[in-house]
Amino acid sequence: MKTLSELKNEILADGIIDANEVKELETVLFADGKIDEEEATLLFELNDAVSGKDNDSSWSKLFVKAVSSYVLDDENSNGEIDEQEAKWLYDNIKGDGQIDDAERELLNNLKAKSNNFPEILEGLL
């Protein structure tokens, strides 16, 4: 199995994410059953690099699923977006200076599934 670093390098080499790469990413990301901050941050890096490109439609679904899992499926604030997570999301979404479709989809998913939706994130919608 490839490492996340190897997958990231392959994706960045051609600048798009195809269906096979999405499957490989999902396998590696969920191998331990959870998404950690390093993995979620890598997803934002990839998304920023491929935003607006001809990516497979499964990319945005994986992005939303994995980042939502990182934020909502944690021990400290299960089902909620705490202050630290809200700031992390805000910084990562605003990191490249634009809010793309995958990030907007992520925000809408979090708003629908979370027990709360911080004002800082509401401003991004």
C-alpha positions in Angstrom: 0.0 0.0 0.0 1.2 3.5 -0.9 1.8 6.1 1.8 -0.1 9.4 1.9 3.1 11.1 1.0 3.5 9.0 -2.2 -0.1 9.5 -3.1 0.2 13.3 -2.6 3.3 13.4 -4.9 1.6 11.4 -7.6 -1.5 13.6 -7.5 0.5 16.8 -7.5 2.6 15.6 -10.5 -0.4 15.7 -12.8 -2.5 18.2 -10.9 -5.8 16.2 -11.0 -7.4 13.5 -8.9 -8.8 10.6 -10.8 -11.1 7.8 -9.6 -8.3 5.4 -8.8 -6.4 8.0 -6.8 -9.6 8.7 -4.8 -9.9 5.0 -4.0 -6.3 4.7 -3.0 -6.6 7.8 -0.8 -9.7 6.5 0.9 -8.0 3.1 1.6 -5.0 4.8 3.2 -6.9 7.5 5.1 -9.4 5.1 6.7 -6.9 2.2 7.2 -7.0 2.9 11.0 -10.7 3.8 11.1 -10.3 7.5 11.7 -9.0 10.7 10.2 -6.3 12.6 12.1 -5.3 16.3 11.8 -2.3 15.5 9.6 -4.5 13.6 7.1 -7.2 16.2 7.1 -4.7 19.0 6.5 -3.2 16.9 3.6 -6.7 16.8 2.1 -6.9 20.6 2.2 -3.5 20.8 0.6 -4.6 18.5 -2.2 -7.9 20.3 -2.7 -6.2 23.6 -3.0 -3.8 22.2 -5.6 -6.5 20.6 -7.7 -9.3 23.2 -7.3 -11.0 24.0 -10.5 -9.4 21.1 -12.4 -11.1 18.1 -14.1 -11.1 15.9 -11.0 -13.2 12.8 -10.6 -16.5 13.6 -8.9 -15.7 11.1 -6.2 -12.9 13.5 -5.0 -15.2 16.0 -3.4 -17.3 13.3 -1.8 -14.1 11.8 -0.2 -12.9 15.3 0.8 -16.2 16.1 2.6 -16.5 12.6 4.2 -13.0 12.6 5.6 -12.8 16.2 6.8 -16.2 15.9 8.4 -15.2 12.7 10.1 -12.1 14.4 11.5 -14.1 17.4 12.9 -17.2 15.6 14.1 -16.0 12.1 15.1 -13.6 13.0 17.9 -13.5 12.3 21.6 -13.4 15.9 22.8 -16.4 17.3 21.0 -18.2 14.4 19.3 -20.9 15.7 17.0 -19.9 19.3 17.5 -17.5 21.8 16.1 -15.5 23.2 19.0 -13.6 26.6 18.9 -10.3 25.0 17.9 -11.9 23.0 15.1 -13.7 26.1 13.8 -10.5 28.0 13.7 -8.7 25.1 12.0 -11.5 24.9 9.4 -11.5 28.6 8.8 -7.8 28.8 8.3 -7.7 25.8 6.0 -10.6 27.0 3.9 -9.3 30.6 3.6 -5.7 29.4 3.1 -5.7 29.7 -0.6 -7.8 32.9 -0.6 -10.9 31.3 -2.2 -13.8 29.0 -1.2 -14.2 26.3 -3.9 -17.1 24.0 -4.5 -15.7 21.1 -2.4 -15.1 23.5 0.6 -18.6 24.9 0.2 -20.0 21.3 0.1 -18.0 20.6 3.3 -19.4 23.6 5.1 -22.9 22.7 4.1 -22.4 19.1 5.3 -21.0 20.2 8.6 -23.8 22.7 9.1 -26.4 19.9 8.5 -24.7 17.2 10.6 -23.2 19.1 13.5 -25.0 19.9 16.7 -23.7 23.5 16.3 -22.3 25.7 13.6 -19.9 28.4 14.7 -20.5 32.0 13.5 -16.9 32.1 12.0 -17.9 29.3 9.6 -21.3 30.8 8.9 -19.6 33.8 7.6 -17.8 31.6 4.9 -21.2 30.5 3.5 
